[in-house]
């Protein structure tokens, strides 16, 4: 048996999603940056853009327009896992070709000592002579050491336009692979360590906080200073610093009192779905999450509804909250039809109770009424797989009947430890539960779907 080390924080619950055809597994916990593995290597989910711009090296022989002005950008690329590319570097200063035969340009690609694992190529883009749009020029192998790239192609030989929406995903606790895309959901409040803030400064410094690039866009506040909301605009992971912005993305200085060890909170909107993109060529770009690829389900007006799990059927995505169960589907490459209530007023007991029937694609879970539910995703397919006897076990009210059975009531404070799997060979939904008096799950309820396919009282 192989061991895969993710580098993520221990002692936390993780969610995972497998892209089966691609043999990839993404791992999320709502605190660390999401990771992805091919079961051999582990990489950050998404690639950070290059921090430095390309620079001019020399004029060389080429086929660019003579004595014309050009600008260059480049992106990082990981060649494994299909197409995984970053957003572009900053634009170069203007570079001017000479007269023939000096109508090519050698470009310096700067070093990056913090290059993420797996990045092995740089794709170079340039404008047309005197133009502004960046088009694909070529590729050069890259390992983080400074290198050069020779731009010699004529303007008419350039390729496709540069992509600027390869944003990395935000740090969220729940992840699913559905309809060729990774989807993330929910939020966990992050408050590890402390933060140093200075009145009038837009830069803050964290200590023992494990802040990542996945926290860009998160809401930041310090309750002791009135709880004013700021947003994280950028993160320097090695320095553990961040910059503050307002909701419109404009730099904003800290208005509260200077404090070297302030307690704080970071969080995202816990009712927003985000998903990876399909580009204009129809390619699945699994680790790029454009800011436009979102769906805010709205939720309860009191602000206390939170995403607490995500599942899927063969046709629908199921975002769960502590108040409701929703369903949605993709209607185009990068759009959904909006999230609609599947089980209004009844949420999910715990994300780890979700499992899928491989034969039918149905999703099963334990809801907040302590009932095992099953659905194909549409409103008319919601089934209750629990009979009253089982419900009394799951809601903690089951009692001894002398000479018949002992109490099988669960410890209702341990719902977070409940978890489930689907055993396809026997068509069993297996829910592992913690009985009263036990510390860890010590019993298993089995729903036999070969006997109970439609929610009858049989089979549990």
C-alpha positions as CSV (number, residue, x, y, z in Angstrom):
1,X,0.0,0.0,0.0
2,X,1.4,3.4,-1.0
3,X,1.3,6.4,1.3
4,X,0.6,9.8,-0.2
5,X,1.8,12.8,1.8
6,X,-0.2,15.9,1.0
7,X,1.5,18.4,3.3
8,X,-1.9,19.6,4.6
9,X,-2.6,20.2,8.2
10,X,-3.2,17.1,10.4
11,X,-6.2,16.5,12.7
12,X,-8.7,18.0,10.3
13,X,-11.6,16.6,8.3
14,X,-10.9,16.4,4.6
15,X,-13.2,16.2,1.6
16,X,-12.1,14.6,-1.6
17,X,-13.3,14.3,-5.2
18,X,-12.0,11.8,-7.7
19,X,-12.0,12.6,-11.5
20,X,-12.2,8.9,-12.3
21,X,-11.5,8.9,-16.0
22,X,-8.5,11.2,-15.4
23,X,-7.3,9.3,-12.3
24,X,-7.0,12.5,-10.2
25,X,-8.1,13.2,-6.7
26,X,-8.5,16.7,-5.2
27,X,-8.4,17.2,-1.4
28,X,-9.9,20.1,0.5
29,X,-10.3,21.0,4.2
30,X,-11.3,24.7,4.2
31,X,-8.0,25.8,5.8
32,X,-5.1,24.7,3.7
33,X,-4.7,25.3,0.0
34,X,-6.5,22.6,-2.0
35,X,-4.2,19.8,-3.3
36,X,-4.5,17.4,-6.2
37,X,-2.8,14.1,-6.7
38,X,-2.5,11.5,-9.4
39,X,-1.8,9.0,-6.6
40,X,2.0,9.3,-7.2
41,X,2.7,13.1,-6.9
42,X,0.8,15.8,-5.0
43,X,0.5,19.4,-6.3
44,X,-1.1,22.7,-5.3
45,X,-4.5,22.9,-6.9
46,X,-4.0,25.6,-9.6
47,X,-0.8,27.5,-10.5
48,X,0.1,30.9,-9.2
49,X,0.9,33.5,-11.9
50,X,4.5,34.6,-12.5
51,X,5.5,37.4,-10.1
52,X,8.0,39.1,-12.5
53,X,7.8,40.3,-16.0
54,X,10.0,39.2,-19.0
55,X,12.8,41.5,-20.0
56,X,14.7,42.3,-23.2
57,X,17.9,40.3,-24.0
58,X,18.9,41.0,-27.6
59,X,17.8,41.4,-31.1
60,X,18.2,38.2,-33.2
61,X,17.4,37.0,-36.7
62,X,13.6,36.5,-37.1
63,X,10.5,37.3,-39.0
64,X,8.8,39.9,-36.9
65,X,8.0,43.3,-38.3
66,X,11.2,45.4,-38.7
67,X,11.6,48.4,-36.3
68,X,8.3,47.6,-34.6
69,X,7.3,47.7,-30.9
70,X,6.3,44.5,-29.1
71,X,5.3,43.5,-25.6
72,X,5.6,40.1,-24.0
73,X,3.9,38.1,-21.2
74,X,4.3,34.4,-20.2
75,X,2.4,31.9,-18.2
76,X,3.5,28.8,-16.2
77,X,2.3,25.4,-17.3
78,X,2.3,21.9,-15.7
79,X,2.3,19.3,-18.4
80,X,0.9,16.5,-16.3
81,X,-2.8,16.3,-15.6
82,X,-3.7,17.7,-19.0
83,X,-3.9,21.5,-19.3
84,X,-2.9,23.3,-16.1
85,X,-1.8,26.9,-16.7
86,X,-1.5,30.0,-14.7
87,X,-2.7,33.5,-15.3
88,X,-0.1,35.8,-17.1
89,X,2.9,37.5,-15.8
90,X,3.1,41.3,-15.7
91,X,3.7,42.8,-19.2
92,X,7.2,43.5,-20.3
93,X,8.5,46.9,-21.2
94,X,8.4,47.7,-24.8
95,X,10.8,45.7,-27.0
96,X,11.7,47.0,-30.4
97,X,12.9,44.9,-33.4
98,X,15.8,46.1,-35.6
99,X,16.0,46.1,-39.3
100,X,16.3,42.7,-41.1
101,X,18.2,40.5,-40.2
102,X,17.8,41.7,-36.6
103,X,14.0,41.5,-36.6
104,X,13.7,38.8,-33.9
105,X,13.8,39.3,-30.1
106,X,15.4,37.1,-27.4
107,X,13.5,37.4,-24.2
108,X,14.7,36.8,-20.6
109,X,12.4,34.6,-18.5
110,X,13.2,35.4,-14.9
111,X,14.0,32.9,-12.2
112,X,11.5,32.0,-9.6
113,X,12.9,30.4,-6.4
114,X,9.4,29.7,-5.1
115,X,8.2,27.9,-8.2
116,X,5.4,25.4,-7.4
117,X,6.1,21.7,-7.7
118,X,5.2,20.3,-11.1
119,X,5.6,23.4,-13.3
120,X,7.8,22.4,-16.1
121,X,7.1,24.8,-19.0
122,X,6.7,28.5,-19.8
123,X,4.3,29.5,-22.6
124,X,5.2,32.9,-24.1
125,X,2.8,35.4,-25.6
126,X,3.4,38.6,-27.5
127,X,1.5,41.4,-29.1
128,X,1.4,42.0,-32.9
129,X,3.7,44.8,-34.0
130,X,2.3,47.9,-32.5
131,X,-0.8,46.0,-31.2
132,X,-2.2,45.3,-27.7
133,X,-3.6,41.8,-27.8
134,X,-1.3,39.0,-26.6
135,X,-1.1,35.9,-28.9
136,X,0.7,32.6,-28.3
137,X,4.3,32.6,-29.5
138,X,5.9,29.4,-28.2
139,X,7.1,27.3,-25.3
140,X,10.3,26.8,-23.4
141,X,11.1,24.2,-20.7
142,X,11.4,25.8,-17.3
143,X,12.4,24.6,-13.8
144,X,12.6,27.9,-11.9
145,X,16.0,28.8,-13.2
146,X,16.3,31.9,-15.4
147,X,16.2,31.1,-19.1
148,X,15.7,32.8,-22.5
149,X,13.1,32.4,-25.3
150,X,13.7,33.4,-28.9
151,X,10.7,35.1,-30.5
152,X,11.2,34.7,-34.3
153,X,7.7,34.0,-35.8
154,X,6.0,36.5,-38.0
155,X,2.8,38.1,-36.7
156,X,0.6,36.0,-39.0
157,X,2.1,32.8,-37.5
158,X,1.1,33.5,-33.9
159,X,-1.5,31.3,-32.2
160,X,-4.5,31.8,-29.9
161,X,-5.1,34.7,-27.5
162,X,-3.8,34.6,-23.9
163,X,-6.2,33.5,-21.2
164,X,-6.6,35.7,-18.2
165,X,-9.2,33.8,-16.2
166,X,-7.1,30.9,-14.9
167,X,-7.7,32.0,-11.3
168,X,-6.7,29.6,-8.5
169,X,-9.6,28.3,-6.4
170,X,-10.4,29.9,-3.0
171,X,-9.9,27.8,0.1
172,X,-13.2,26.0,0.8
173,X,-14.0,22.8,2.7
174,X,-16.1,20.8,0.3
175,X,-15.3,19.6,-3.2
176,X,-17.0,17.4,-5.8
177,X,-16.3,16.3,-9.4
178,X,-19.4,16.7,-11.5
179,X,-20.0,16.9,-15.2
180,X,-16.3,17.3,-16.1
181,X,-15.6,20.0,-13.6
182,X,-14.4,20.4,-10.0
183,X,-16.9,22.3,-7.8
184,X,-16.1,23.8,-4.5
185,X,-18.5,25.0,-1.8
186,X,-18.9,26.3,1.8
187,X,-16.5,28.1,4.1
188,X,-14.7,27.6,7.4
189,X,-13.8,30.5,9.6
190,X,-10.0,30.8,9.8
191,X,-8.5,32.4,12.9
192,X,-5.3,30.5,13.6
193,X,-2.5,32.5,15.2
194,X,-2.5,36.3,15.3
195,X,-2.2,39.2,13.0
196,X,-0.2,42.4,13.2
197,X,-2.2,45.5,12.0
198,X,-1.1,49.1,11.7
199,X,-3.5,52.0,11.6
200,X,-3.2,53.6,8.1
201,X,-1.4,50.6,6.5
202,X,-2.9,48.3,3.9
203,X,-0.4,45.5,4.7
204,X,-1.0,43.0,7.6
205,X,1.3,40.3,8.9
206,X,0.2,37.0,10.2
207,X,1.9,34.8,12.8
208,X,1.3,31.0,13.0
209,X,-1.7,31.4,10.7
210,X,-0.8,29.3,7.6
211,X,-2.3,31.8,5.2
212,X,-2.3,30.7,1.5
213,X,-3.0,32.1,-1.9
214,X,-6.4,30.4,-1.5
215,X,-7.4,33.1,1.0
216,X,-7.3,35.9,-1.6
217,X,-10.8,37.4,-1.7
218,X,-11.7,36.3,1.9
219,X,-13.4,38.7,4.3
220,X,-11.1,39.9,7.1
221,X,-12.1,41.5,10.3
222,X,-11.0,42.1,13.9
223,X,-13.9,42.0,16.2
224,X,-12.1,44.1,18.9
225,X,-12.0,47.0,16.5
226,X,-15.7,47.0,15.7
227,X,-15.7,44.2,13.2
228,X,-15.3,46.4,10.1
229,X,-15.0,44.1,7.0
230,X,-12.0,44.2,4.7
231,X,-11.1,41.8,1.9
232,X,-7.8,40.1,1.3
233,X,-6.3,41.5,-2.0
234,X,-3.0,39.5,-2.2
235,X,-1.0,37.1,-0.1
236,X,2.8,36.6,0.2
237,X,2.9,33.1,1.5
238,X,6.6,33.0,2.4
239,X,6.4,36.3,4.4
240,X,2.8,35.5,5.6
241,X,1.7,39.0,4.7
242,X,-1.4,40.2,3.0
243,X,-2.9,43.4,1.6
244,X,-6.3,44.8,2.3
245,X,-9.0,45.9,-0.2
246,X,-12.5,47.1,-0.1
247,X,-15.4,45.1,-1.7
248,X,-14.6,46.7,-5.1
249,X,-11.0,45.6,-5.2
250,X,-9.5,49.0,-4.3
251,X,-6.6,49.1,-1.8
252,X,-7.9,50.1,1.7
253,X,-5.8,50.9,4.7
254,X,-6.6,49.6,8.2
255,X,-8.8,52.0,10.1
256,X,-8.6,50.4,13.5
257,X,-6.0,50.6,16.3
258,X,-2.4,49.4,15.8
259,X,-2.0,45.9,17.3
260,X,0.9,43.5,17.0
261,X,-1.0,40.4,18.1
262,X,-4.7,40.9,17.2
263,X,-7.2,38.0,17.0
264,X,-9.0,38.0,13.6
265,X,-11.3,36.0,11.4
266,X,-11.1,35.1,7.7
267,X,-14.0,33.6,5.8
268,X,-15.8,33.4,2.5
269,X,-19.4,33.6,1.6
270,X,-20.5,30.1,2.6
271,X,-23.3,29.9,0.1
272,X,-21.4,30.4,-3.1
273,X,-20.6,27.5,-5.5
274,X,-17.4,27.9,-7.6
275,X,-16.4,25.6,-10.5
276,X,-13.5,25.0,-12.9
277,X,-13.8,26.2,-16.5
278,X,-14.2,24.8,-19.9
279,X,-12.3,27.1,-22.4
280,X,-13.5,28.3,-25.7
281,X,-11.9,25.3,-27.4
282,X,-13.9,22.9,-25.2
283,X,-11.0,21.9,-23.1
284,X,-11.5,21.0,-19.4
285,X,-9.3,23.3,-17.4
286,X,-9.8,21.5,-14.1
287,X,-7.6,23.7,-11.9
288,X,-8.7,27.2,-13.2
289,X,-11.6,28.8,-11.4
290,X,-12.7,32.1,-13.2
291,X,-14.4,34.6,-10.9
292,X,-17.5,34.5,-13.2
293,X,-18.0,30.8,-12.5
294,X,-20.1,31.2,-9.4
295,X,-23.6,30.6,-8.2
296,X,-24.8,32.3,-4.9
297,X,-27.7,30.3,-3.7
298,X,-28.9,33.1,-1.4
299,X,-30.0,31.2,1.6
300,X,-31.8,32.3,4.8
301,X,-32.2,36.1,5.2
302,X,-30.9,35.9,8.8
303,X,-27.4,35.1,7.5
304,X,-27.1,31.9,9.6
305,X,-27.4,29.4,6.7
306,X,-24.0,27.8,5.8
307,X,-22.9,25.3,3.2
308,X,-22.0,22.1,5.0
309,X,-21.5,19.5,2.3
310,X,-21.8,18.7,-1.4
311,X,-22.9,15.6,-3.3
312,X,-24.1,14.6,-6.8
313,X,-26.3,12.3,-8.7
314,X,-25.8,11.2,-12.3
315,X,-27.6,14.4,-13.5
316,X,-27.5,17.0,-10.7
317,X,-25.2,18.6,-8.2
318,X,-26.5,18.7,-4.6
319,X,-25.2,21.6,-2.5
320,X,-26.2,21.0,1.1
321,X,-26.5,23.5,4.0
322,X,-27.5,23.5,7.6
323,X,-31.0,24.7,6.6
324,X,-31.8,23.3,3.1
325,X,-30.8,20.9,0.4
326,X,-30.4,22.3,-3.1
327,X,-30.0,20.9,-6.6
328,X,-28.5,22.4,-9.8
329,X,-27.0,21.4,-13.1
330,X,-24.8,22.9,-15.8
331,X,-26.7,24.3,-18.8
332,X,-23.6,25.5,-20.8
333,X,-19.9,25.3,-20.6
334,X,-19.5,27.6,-17.6
335,X,-23.1,28.3,-16.4
336,X,-25.6,26.6,-14.2
337,X,-29.4,26.9,-14.2
338,X,-29.3,28.3,-10.6
339,X,-29.7,26.3,-7.4
340,X,-33.2,25.3,-6.4
341,X,-34.5,23.8,-3.2
342,X,-34.7,20.0,-3.3
343,X,-35.6,19.5,0.4
344,X,-36.7,22.9,1.7
345,X,-36.1,23.5,5.4
346,X,-34.1,20.3,6.0
347,X,-30.3,20.3,5.7
348,X,-27.5,17.8,5.9
349,X,-26.4,16.2,9.1
350,X,-22.8,15.8,8.0
351,X,-20.8,15.8,4.7
352,X,-19.2,12.4,5.4
353,X,-22.6,10.7,5.4
354,X,-23.0,11.4,1.6
355,X,-22.5,8.4,-0.7
356,X,-23.4,7.5,-4.3
357,X,-25.1,4.3,-5.7
358,X,-22.8,3.3,-8.6
359,X,-25.6,1.5,-10.4
360,X,-28.2,4.3,-10.5
361,X,-26.2,7.4,-9.7
362,X,-28.5,8.2,-6.8
363,X,-27.1,10.2,-3.8
364,X,-27.8,9.2,-0.2
365,X,-27.2,11.1,3.0
366,X,-28.3,11.6,6.6
367,X,-30.5,14.7,6.9
368,X,-31.1,16.9,9.9
369,X,-34.3,15.1,10.8
370,X,-32.1,12.0,11.4
371,X,-33.5,10.3,8.4
372,X,-31.6,8.6,5.6
373,X,-32.5,10.2,2.3
374,X,-32.0,9.2,-1.3
375,X,-32.5,11.3,-4.5
376,X,-31.7,11.3,-8.2
377,X,-31.5,15.1,-7.8
378,X,-34.9,16.3,-9.0
379,X,-37.6,17.3,-6.6
380,X,-39.9,14.3,-7.3
381,X,-37.2,11.8,-6.6
382,X,-36.6,12.5,-2.9
383,X,-37.0,9.3,-0.9
384,X,-36.9,8.5,2.8
385,X,-35.0,5.2,3.4
386,X,-35.7,5.2,7.2
387,X,-38.5,3.7,9.0
388,X,-39.5,5.0,12.5
389,X,-37.5,2.3,14.3
390,X,-34.4,3.4,12.6
391,X,-35.2,7.1,13.0
392,X,-35.4,6.6,16.8
393,X,-31.8,5.2,16.7
394,X,-30.5,8.0,14.6
395,X,-32.2,10.8,16.6
396,X,-31.1,9.4,20.0
397,X,-34.5,8.5,21.3
398,X,-34.3,4.7,20.9
399,X,-35.1,2.9,24.2
400,X,-34.7,-0.5,25.7
401,X,-37.6,-2.9,25.2
402,X,-37.1,-5.7,27.8
403,X,-36.7,-9.1,26.3
404,X,-36.7,-7.6,22.8
405,X,-33.7,-5.3,22.2
406,X,-31.3,-3.1,24.0
407,X,-31.0,0.6,23.4
408,X,-29.3,1.5,20.2
409,X,-29.7,5.2,20.5
410,X,-26.8,7.2,19.0
411,X,-24.8,9.9,20.8
412,X,-26.3,13.0,19.2
413,X,-23.2,15.0,20.1
414,X,-21.1,12.8,17.8
415,X,-23.0,13.4,14.5
416,X,-19.8,15.0,13.0
417,X,-18.1,11.6,13.3
418,X,-20.8,9.7,11.4
419,X,-19.7,8.6,7.9
420,X,-20.9,6.4,5.1
421,X,-19.8,4.4,2.1
422,X,-21.7,2.7,-0.7
423,X,-20.8,-1.0,-1.2
424,X,-21.7,-1.5,-4.8
425,X,-21.2,-5.3,-4.9
426,X,-24.0,-5.7,-2.4
427,X,-25.9,-2.5,-3.1
428,X,-25.5,-1.4,0.5
429,X,-25.5,2.1,1.9
430,X,-23.5,1.7,5.0
431,X,-23.8,4.4,7.7
432,X,-21.2,4.2,10.6
433,X,-22.6,5.6,13.8
434,X,-21.5,6.3,17.4
435,X,-23.9,4.7,19.9
436,X,-24.5,6.4,23.3
437,X,-21.6,5.8,25.6
438,X,-19.0,5.3,22.9
439,X,-16.3,7.6,21.9
440,X,-16.0,6.7,18.2
441,X,-18.3,5.1,15.6
442,X,-18.9,1.6,16.8
443,X,-21.9,0.4,14.8
444,X,-23.1,0.3,11.3
445,X,-26.6,0.7,9.8
446,X,-27.0,-0.9,6.4
447,X,-29.6,0.0,3.8
448,X,-29.9,-2.8,1.3
449,X,-31.0,-1.1,-1.9
450,X,-31.5,-4.4,-3.6
451,X,-34.4,-4.9,-1.2
452,X,-35.3,-1.2,-0.6
453,X,-34.8,0.7,-3.8
454,X,-37.8,3.1,-3.4
455,X,-37.9,4.0,0.3
456,X,-40.0,1.2,1.7
457,X,-39.5,0.1,5.3
458,X,-37.8,-3.0,4.2
459,X,-34.0,-3.4,3.9
460,X,-32.7,-1.3,6.8
